Structures are given as C-alpha cells and as structure tokens.
C-alpha cells in the first residue's frame, strides 16, 4: 500500500490538479487554487533553503524584485511575458548572489534578521522611486500573459493551468535537488557545519547556492502574482508575506518534502472554510496557528507519520535519509 | 622540509596564550603522539593545524605547501583530515549516510547533473556506495549501517568519526582523543586499526591521547605539551623517564603542601 502511494501518489495528484477545472468551474475556487500554487512555490523553495539551516525572512523581497522585473519589462518595454518569466527568476538570483556574498556566513537568528532587513530594503527602494518603480502607488495595469484571450480576469482557467505548471515544475526541481547529493550536503550543513567543513564541504558555496535557488523561485512566484493580479506595490510584498512562507514550512513539517506543500495547501484552503464567519476568520486562523505550534512540533506531516499512519513510522526520517539509490 | 611542519605556531586568546611557539615536525608514515595534562593546548594545536582557528603567529607547512590561513575544507582537499574530541557526527543521518557524506570529496556535485540525475551521477554514486560499505567494514561498523548516528554508543561514534575522516583519502590524520571513554578491548581495536591504516594506506598519524600507555605503545615519537609549550619530544621510552614530563603530570616536591 505504501509502495503504491510512494510511486503513484504524486502523479495522481498532478493529474487531479490538471483535471480539476472540469469539476470546479467557479472563479472563486480557481482563485483560491491559484493563491495556493503561489504559496506552495514560496514554501517549497524556502524549505530547500531551510534544510541547510538557513531561515530566510526576506523571500518577499525576492518576490518583489521578480514581480517588478517582469512588470516593467512587459508593461514599459513591451517584451513578451514568456521571455520575462525566466528573467524574473534570474534577476532576484543575481541580487541574492550579491547579498549572499556578504552575509551567507552569518548564523541563525542574525541571518534571519539580516534577510528581514533586506526584504524591507527592497520595499524601501521601490517605494522611494516613484519613477520607474511606482513608489508607494505601485504599478497598475500589468498586462496578462500572451495570448491575452486565455488570461482574463473573468476566465481564470488559463492562469490556473499556468500556476499549476509552475508549481509542479518548482516541486519537481526541489524534490530532485533534495534527493540528490546536493540535498544531502544541505542537510549535512544543518546537522553540523563544522564537521562538513572538516570533510571538505565548501560550506559557503553550498549555502550560497541554496540561497540563490530560493531567490529564483521566489522571483517566479512574484512574477506570476504580478501578471495575475495586474497590480503590485510595496504594500503587498511585506514581512507578512515572508512570514507566511515561514509558517507554511513550519506548520507543514520541516523534516519532509511533503511538509511545506501540505502546510501551504492547508493554510490556504482552511481559512476559506471560515470566510463565512466574517470578522472571526483571522481569529480562527490565529487559533489554528497557536494550536499547531503547541501540539504539532513536527508539523502536519509529523502528526500524520506518528499518529495517523503508524506504518509510515519507518519513514520518519524519510527526507533527511532519502537519497537516490543508484 | 618534513611532511607536516609547524614553525612558531602561537595562539593567544586575549591574554591567555593557549599555544606558545610550537615547532612540530612529522615525517611521512610516522605515528606521533601528543600528550600533556588537561588544558595544555593539545586540541587547540589541532584546531590551528586543521584551519578551524586562525593562528596569532607562526606558519604551518603541509606536503610542501603553506596551509596557514586556509579554510578547513581547502585543507581537507589537500589530504589533511581530523576527528573531534567530542564526537561530531551527522546525528540524524544513518551510519551509511554519514559515510557517504564522508566521501564528499570524491562525489559528483555539479548542480545540473544532480538535478537531472544523469548517468554520470548515478555511476559516481554507486561507486561511492560501494566504497562506503568497504570503509565501514574495515573499521568494524558493517553491521550497523542503518542505525541513526546519534544512537551509536560512544566508542562506535568515535570509530565512525575515524571512518568519516578516511573518506577524503587523507595523507595525514589528526586524531583527537580517539580512545577516550573506551574499554580495554575497544582501545586495543582502535590501536590495531590505526596500525593497520598506517601500514596498508600509508596514512601518517598525529594522535592526542590521555591514555598514556596506549599512546606510548602505538607511537614512533611522542611530544609533550604543558601550558601551551612543548616541554619534551622523543621516543616513548625516553619520554617515560623524562623528569619534566613526570613533574608536569604528577607535580613536583614543591607542589606538596
């Protein structure tokens, strides 16, 4: 049974996602799914960085840079969206290279704060220059991807498929890296940096690579957001957004690849059930978070593995000890 | 120029001089023991040589190269590996995965190759898996491959550390208290392992130990440190009779109340 899930689980979910619009035609639910895709991309890329022991609190900053890159290139210079989408990943990665060179050796809580400062710095710069970054007013009327008739505010199916594709690509990339030797190196950095250093691991280089990786996918998420909502501003890419990414990873479960995905999906969908309660929605969200921190130290995946599926106990350290067998 | 040589190696933490003007020279294929009372600076010497700490003064030469100021992983690439006094392992990894990590320097780490799991990566990883099993068998951990490293008893944790350091094909191994906390049988096994590695792989050893009898029996030469200074050096038989060494360990007549 377990073998079946392991082999066909992911393809089954992907098939379901691609076929879902047959069942789900409401624009509202498509919107929720699209936001979920963005959150999953943010959460998984942040997870890969977290496996090295680095918790970045500035992912919203990279998202903003990616969003701004593609918004300006498409709106002001008229470049096609499909050319800009890889650029929207590469430019934040280059910024991450510059930032990382300086601060990748900083440890723990200080790194957390430095990245938070970076996120705010990005917001500050974009807010200060009205021209060309739009200042506090942001950038409006960002064109949707071509061909325009498939990507309209009234018919979100085009955006939905684009989002699912980006999400699947991101998850595939993160999964492959995490199961390869590079993933093993990342985990080893979290376990014991000094030991890794003493056996020949270039700690700085690998941490920097993880940081670039996370920045790249944050940029992709940012550009998708920009062309979907057609409006970006410094009021969108705040510390709150970086915090959300962090919460998805922690509540979902840091020890497993499925954790951040589950966390992002759950924490995007569950608040929707409480939307009918009106003003109490955020209150209930807060209660859920407190509950999660108190009673689910290993996140949702931890609870699944320890309480719900006892037969999965064997794979408790799955991600950290999973390695492609030759 | 000897295989490993330190000239005037000094480390001061503010006013405290942990290592004072150390001149140590080691030939290829030797087993050199470093002994001394607690706090003599022995582990600090290892930290300086392996690049974990920057030295205040002095130089270290290894295999003709100046390795002072290099980072730990650069020194490991050149064939100098070390173990730690308190066993440092990748605790949440299995023993086997620890060993696979130890073989990092022989591994394929190209980003795109790993992303697509190319045939080159597959071939490299299967070779490494075989080598990892081989090394684990050699040190005696063959039966415990799937155990999590933090569950290992102390003696086996130390053995695993030695196995890890073998992964980078070292020409020189710095062992920091490899026999601490072991019973007589385990001490014997460790001593035999060290001898075997020296004979079969031509690995040079510098061993810091408190088990004086074991290290005297194992070493070709012994250096004694006290308060950061080298107070004696020579064959084990000479050291055992050296008055200053005895005074350092047991105190002199003027220390008696």
Interface residues (C-beta under 8 A of the other chain):
Chain A: X173 X176 X177 X180 X181 X182 X184 X185 X187 X188 X191 X192 X194 X195 X196 X197 X198 X199 X200 X201 X202 X203 X209 X317 X320 X321 X323 X324 X325 X326
Chain B: X50 X52 X71 X72 X73 X76 X77 X81 X82 X84 X88 X89 X90 X91 X92 X93 X94 X97 X100 X101 X102 X104 X105 X107 X108 X109 X111 X114 X115 X116 X117 X121 X122 X123 X125 X126 X129 X148 X164 X165 X167 X168
